[in-house]
């Protein structure tokens, strides 16, 4: 495996290594203010407090305040705002959540 050039950041190295076209569920957090989800197929829910993204067979749920989607293309979504939590929901989690909403 080739060494990374001195100018290449660790973030670029991670993205280059794992962000393949069929990538699923790669989430890159930059503090509590920015997150990028790779392998994102579509936006399921969008509000300043909650954003849910379809990623493979899972849903990536972002909870926070003042969140906005700054980019959505090429299988990735970037979100900025006050991010309080990142959750991975599978089929069982979605069923429990749906039952709680009733």
C-alpha positions in Angstrom: 0.0 0.0 0.0 1.4 3.4 -1.0 2.2 6.0 1.6 0.0 9.1 1.6 1.8 12.3 0.4 2.7 14.8 3.1 0.1 17.2 1.8 -2.8 14.7 2.0 -4.8 15.1 5.1 -6.0 12.2 7.1 -9.6 13.0 6.2 -8.8 12.8 2.4 -7.0 9.5 3.0 -10.1 8.0 4.7 -12.5 9.3 2.0 -10.2 8.0 -0.8 -9.9 4.6 0.9 -13.6 4.0 1.8 -15.7 6.3 -0.4 -16.1 3.9 -3.3 -19.1 4.1 -5.6 -20.9 1.3 -3.8 -19.9 2.6 -0.3 -22.5 2.3 2.4 -22.8 3.9 5.9 -19.6 6.0 6.0 -20.2 9.0 8.2 -17.6 11.7 8.7 -18.2 14.0 11.6 -16.4 17.3 11.8 -17.0 18.3 15.4 -20.6 19.0 16.3 -21.2 21.4 13.4 -20.8 19.3 10.2 -21.4 15.7 9.0 -21.1 14.0 5.6 -22.8 10.7 4.9 -21.4 8.7 2.0 -23.5 6.0 0.3 -26.7 8.1 0.7 -29.5 7.3 -1.7 -32.2 9.8 -0.7 -33.4 12.2 1.9 -36.4 10.7 3.8 -37.1 13.5 6.3 -35.9 17.1 6.4 -36.4 19.7 9.1 -34.0 21.9 11.0 -34.2 19.5 14.0 -34.2 16.1 12.2 -32.8 14.8 9.0 -33.1 11.1 7.9 -31.1 9.7 5.0 -31.5 6.4 3.3 -28.1 4.7 3.1 -28.1 1.1 1.9 -30.5 -1.0 4.1 -30.2 1.5 6.9 -31.4 4.9 7.7 -28.9 7.5 9.1 -30.8 9.8 11.4 -29.3 13.2 12.4 -30.8 15.1 15.3 -29.9 18.6 16.2 -30.8 22.3 15.7 -30.6 24.7 12.8 -29.5 21.9 10.5 -29.4 22.4 6.7 -28.3 20.1 3.9 -25.5 22.0 2.2 -24.9 19.4 -0.6 -26.6 16.2 -1.9 -25.0 14.6 -4.9 -22.9 11.7 -6.1 -24.2 9.5 -3.3 -23.3 11.8 -0.5 -25.1 14.3 1.7 -23.4 17.1 3.7 -25.2 18.7 6.7 -24.3 21.7 8.8 -25.8 22.9 12.0 -25.8 22.0 15.7 -25.6 18.2 15.5 -26.6 16.5 18.8 -26.7 12.9 17.6 -26.2 10.4 14.8 -28.2 7.2 14.8 -28.2 4.1 12.5 -31.7 2.7 12.2 -32.3 -0.8 10.8 -35.6 -2.4 10.0 -36.4 -3.3 13.6 -35.7 0.3 14.8 -38.0 1.7 12.1 -40.8 -0.6 13.2 -40.4 0.4 16.8 -40.4 4.1 15.9 -43.5 3.7 13.7 -45.3 2.0 16.6 -44.3 4.8 19.0 -45.7 7.4 16.7 -49.2 5.8 16.6 
